[in-house]
């Protein structure tokens, strides 16, 4: 679902497009820009940027953890978290569809010398518990040392089922494993499930929280966890090139986001549900899957070319991403009115395609 379907340059007015490619495409609001412009600054490598320190403390408190560390990206935050738990030649158990394994350039292996042990995700995004237990290596010179279990929530837009993480934690603790969460969209998981962020994060030793997805900041993630884990991650952040200076300009956007943009995630979920319902009416129930948060997936449909659909929508200033299927992501820069515009445009494409097929017949 990550392969772009649009081979053409973006339209000249792409800044005003209805952009459903990801929730990373948002622009800072005027309030966020004002917060960035007025942020008090220091040097974060020395630990004296007050805005960064405030963001780290606020994120850690919300997640119910001792400390936090600001990163320029979720990829680097996840990698530093893995490296804080695992040494050279160690192994972490992870899902085949997990971002840390599939979409982060193999960084754990390439830069951390950590061997991934991937497990195929179940349809609900979980890792089957019996497969986790079977993947844990015996202690011995022939085996990589299994050190860490990593989950993701949400995963492909799905919230992990209630109680699952506690059962997975029990397996990890019994085997002496650390427990990490890629919580890039943990804010969405909390809003959709009615839990607090602290409840989502409670079982984990470390959690990577993304600010530049649903919360609308231009950049940044915060790794939260126990203080020794975060201090180890601080060293790895420096090694990975993530030491930053007067970065309170960006941290201010994160502070604004967690103070103003969490509860409104429910609007994104509602818009995604509306989009899924409307597309189901056009394509049929088997073609559309709503995840319960801000993502809608369209499965392959006989006779429907997503390449042609993408070009048709792009010509109307609507941007989408897909490959063999289609992923549509709602966010704070897409309104309910615009969702209806997208549905109308897709309906036009299907009608045109139907007429073309009839003419060919």
C-alpha positions in Angstrom: 0.0 0.0 0.0 3.0 2.3 0.0 3.7 2.4 -3.7 2.7 5.8 -5.3 0.1 5.5 -8.0 0.7 8.9 -9.4 3.5 9.1 -12.0 3.0 12.8 -12.9 4.3 15.9 -11.1 2.0 17.4 -8.4 -0.4 20.1 -9.6 0.8 23.6 -9.2 -1.8 24.3 -6.5 -0.9 21.1 -4.5 -0.7 23.2 -1.3 -4.5 23.6 -1.6 -5.2 20.0 -2.7 -7.4 17.6 -0.8 -4.5 15.4 0.2 -5.4 11.9 1.5 -2.0 10.3 1.0 -1.1 10.4 4.7 -1.7 12.4 7.9 1.9 13.6 7.6 1.0 16.2 4.9 -0.6 18.8 7.2 0.6 22.4 7.4 1.0 24.2 10.8 -2.0 26.2 11.7 -1.7 30.0 12.5 -1.8 29.2 16.2 0.9 26.6 15.9 3.1 29.0 13.8 2.6 31.7 16.5 3.7 29.3 19.2 6.8 28.4 17.2 7.7 32.1 16.6 7.5 33.0 20.2 9.2 29.9 21.7 12.0 30.5 24.2 15.1 28.7 23.0 18.3 27.2 24.3 20.8 24.6 23.1 19.2 21.1 23.4 22.6 19.3 23.1 23.4 20.9 26.4 19.9 20.2 27.6 19.0 23.8 28.2 16.3 24.5 25.6 13.3 25.2 27.8 10.7 24.5 25.2 12.2 21.1 24.4 12.4 20.2 28.1 8.8 21.2 28.6 7.6 19.1 25.6 9.5 16.1 26.9 8.1 16.4 30.4 4.5 16.9 29.1 4.7 14.0 26.7 6.2 11.7 29.4 3.5 12.7 31.9 0.7 12.1 29.5 2.1 8.7 28.7 2.6 7.8 32.4 6.4 7.5 32.0 9.4 9.0 33.8 11.1 10.8 31.0 10.9 11.8 27.3 13.3 12.6 24.6 12.6 14.7 21.5 13.6 13.3 18.1 13.5 14.8 14.6 11.7 11.7 13.2 9.7 8.6 14.3 12.2 6.4 12.5 15.1 7.7 14.6 13.0 7.6 17.8 12.1 3.9 17.2 15.7 3.0 16.3 17.1 4.7 19.3 14.5 2.9 21.4 15.5 -0.5 20.0 19.2 0.3 20.5 18.6 1.3 24.1 17.2 -2.3 24.7 19.4 -4.4 22.4 23.1 -4.8 21.8 25.1 -6.0 18.8 23.9 -9.5 17.8 20.7 -9.3 19.9 17.3 -9.9 18.4 13.9 -8.3 18.5 10.5 -9.9 17.7 8.4 -7.7 15.4 5.5 -8.0 13.0 6.0 -8.5 9.3 3.8 -5.4 8.7 5.3 -3.3 11.5 6.8 0.0 10.5 10.0 -0.6 12.3 10.6 -3.7 10.3 9.1 -2.9 6.9 9.3 0.8 6.3 12.3 2.1 8.2 15.1 1.1 5.9 16.2 -1.9 7.9 17.8 0.5 10.4 17.7 -1.9 13.3 19.9 -4.4 11.4 22.0 -1.9 9.4 22.8 0.6 12.1 22.0 -1.2 15.4 23.3 -4.7 14.5 20.0 -6.0 15.8 18.5 -9.0 14.2 14.8 -8.8 13.5 12.7 -11.9 14.0 9.5 -11.1 12.1 6.2 -12.7 12.7 3.2 -12.5 10.3 0.6 -10.2 11.7 -2.9 -11.5 12.3 -5.7 -9.6 10.4 -6.4 -7.5 13.5 -2.8 -6.3 13.6 -1.8 -8.4 16.6 1.1 -10.9 16.7 -0.4 -14.3 17.7 0.8 -15.0 21.2 1.7 -18.6 20.6 3.9 -17.4 17.7 5.7 -14.9 20.0 6.4 -17.6 22.5 7.7 -19.9 19.7 10.0 -17.2 18.3 11.9 -16.6 21.6 15.3 -18.3 21.2 16.8 -20.7 23.7 19.8 -19.4 25.5 22.9 -20.8 23.8 25.9 -20.0 21.6 24.0 -21.0 18.5 21.3 -18.4 18.8 20.9 -14.7 18.7 19.8 -13.4 22.1 16.1 -12.5 22.1 16.0 -9.2 24.0 12.9 -7.3 22.9 9.3 -7.6 21.8 8.0 -4.7 19.7 4.4 -3.9 18.8 2.7 -1.1 17.0 -0.6 0.7 17.9 -2.4 1.7 15.8 -1.2 -0.6 13.0 -2.5 0.1 9.5 -5.1 2.2 11.3 -6.3 -0.6 13.6 -6.3 -0.3 17.4 -4.9 -3.3 19.1 -7.7 -5.2 20.9 -8.4 -4.6 24.5 -6.3 -6.7 26.8 -4.0 -7.9 24.1 -1.0 -5.9 25.1 -1.2 -7.1 28.7 -1.2 -10.7 27.5 1.8 -10.0 25.2 3.5 -8.2 28.1 3.1 -11.3 30.3 4.9 -13.4 27.7 7.7 -10.8 27.4 8.2 -10.5 31.2 8.3 -14.3 31.7 11.1 -14.5 29.1 13.0 -11.5 30.4 12.3 -9.4 27.3 12.0 -5.6 27.1 8.8 -4.3 25.5 8.6 -1.4 23.0 5.7 0.3 21.3 5.8 2.1 18.0 3.0 4.5 19.1 3.3 6.7 16.0 -0.5 6.9 16.1 -1.1 6.0 19.8 -3.0 9.3 20.1 -5.5 7.9 17.6 -5.7 4.6 19.5 -6.4 6.4 22.7 -9.2 8.6 21.2 -10.8 5.7 19.3 -10.8 3.3 22.2 -11.7 5.8 24.9 -8.5 5.0 26.9 -6.0 7.6 28.1 -2.6 7.7 26.5 -1.1 6.4 29.8 -3.4 3.4 29.6 -2.2 2.7 26.0 1.4 3.0 27.0 1.4 1.4 30.5 2.6 -2.1 29.6 5.7 -0.8 27.6 9.2 0.0 28.7 9.5 2.5 25.8 7.1 4.2 23.4 7.7 6.3 20.4 5.0 9.0 20.0 4.8 10.8 16.7 3.8 14.5 16.6 3.8 15.0 12.8 1.0 12.6 11.9 -2.5 13.1 13.3 -1.4 16.0 15.6 -0.3 18.2 12.7 3.2 19.3 13.6 5.8 19.8 10.8 8.3 17.4 12.3 9.2 15.4 15.4 8.5 12.4 17.8 9.0 11.9 21.5 10.4 8.7 22.9 9.1 8.1 26.4 10.0 5.5 29.1 11.9 4.9 32.2 14.7 7.3 32.9 17.6 4.8 32.3 16.1 3.8 28.9 15.8 7.4 27.9 19.3 8.2 28.9 20.6 5.4 26.9 18.5 6.5 23.9 20.0 10.0 24.3 23.4 8.7 23.6 22.2 6.7 20.6 20.3 9.8 19.3 23.7 11.6 19.3 25.4 8.7 17.5 22.5 8.6 14.9 22.9 12.3 14.2 19.9 13.5 16.1 21.6 16.0 18.4 19.8 19.3 17.8 20.5 22.9 18.9 17.8 25.6 19.2 15.1 23.1 18.3 12.6 24.6 20.7 11.2 26.2 17.5 10.0 22.7 16.5 9.2 21.5 20.0 6.8 24.5 20.4 4.8 23.0 17.6 4.6 19.7 19.5 3.5 21.4 22.7 0.8 23.3 20.8 -0.3 20.0 19.2 -0.7 18.0 22.4 -2.5 20.9 24.0 -5.0 21.5 21.1 -5.1 18.7 18.6 -5.7 15.4 20.4 -9.5 15.5 21.1 -10.2 16.7 17.6 -8.8 13.4 16.2 -12.3 12.1 16.7 -13.2 14.4 13.7 -10.7 12.6 11.5 -12.1 9.2 12.6 -15.7 10.4 11.8 -14.6 11.6 8.4 -12.9 8.3 7.6 -16.0 6.4 8.7 -18.1 8.7 6.4 -15.7 8.1 3.5 -15.7 4.3 4.0 -19.5 4.3 4.1 -19.8 6.4 1.0 -17.2 4.3 -1.0 -19.0 1.1 0.1 -22.1 2.5 -1.5 -20.1 3.0 -4.7 -17.9 -0.1 -4.8 -19.6 -2.7 -2.6 -18.9 -3.9 1.0 -16.2 -6.3 0.1 -14.1 -3.6 -1.6 -13.8 -1.2 1.4 -12.3 -1.7 4.8 -12.6 0.9 7.6 -10.0 0.6 10.3 -11.9 2.4 13.1 -9.5 5.4 13.1 -8.4 7.7 10.3 -7.6 5.2 7.5 -9.7 3.6 4.8 -8.4 0.9 2.5 -9.9 0.0 -0.9 -9.1 -3.5 -2.1 -8.5 -4.4 -5.7 -11.7 -4.2 -7.7 -12.1 -6.0 -11.1 -12.0 -3.5 -13.9 -10.9 -0.7 -11.6 -7.4 0.8 -12.3 -6.0 2.6 -9.3 -3.4 4.2 -11.6 -6.1 5.7 -13.8 -8.2 6.7 -10.7 -5.1 8.4 -9.2 -4.5 10.4 -12.4 -8.2 11.3 -12.6 -8.3 12.6 -9.0 -5.0 14.4 -9.3 -6.4 16.4 -12.3 -9.1 17.5 -9.8 -6.5 18.4 -7.1 -7.2 15.3 -5.0 -4.1 13.4 -4.0 -4.1 9.7 -3.0 -1.6 6.9 -2.5 -1.8 3.2 -3.3 -0.5 0.4 -5.4 -2.5 -2.8 -5.8 -5.0 -1.2 -3.4 -5.7 2.2 -2.1 -5.1 3.8 1.3 -7.0 7.0 2.2 -6.0 8.9 5.3 -8.0 11.7 6.9 -6.4 14.5 9.0 -6.9 18.0 10.3 -6.5 19.6 6.9 -9.4 17.6 5.4 -13.0 18.6 6.2 -16.2 16.7 5.9 -17.2 18.9 2.9 -14.0 17.8 1.2 -14.7 14.2 2.0 -17.9 14.6 0.1 -16.0 16.2 -2.8 -13.7 13.2 -3.0 -16.7 10.8 -3.0 -18.3 12.8 -5.8 -15.1 12.7 -7.8 -14.7 9.0 -7.4 -18.3 8.5 -8.4 -17.7 10.5 -11.6 -14.7 8.3 -12.4 -16.6 5.1 -11.9 -19.5 6.5 -14.0 -17.1 7.5 -16.8 -15.3 4.1 -16.6 -18.7 2.3 -16.8 -19.7 4.3 -19.9 -16.3 3.5 -21.5 -16.7 -0.2 -20.8 -20.2 -0.2 -22.2 -19.0 1.6 -25.4 -16.2 -1.0 -25.8 -18.7 -3.8 -25.4 
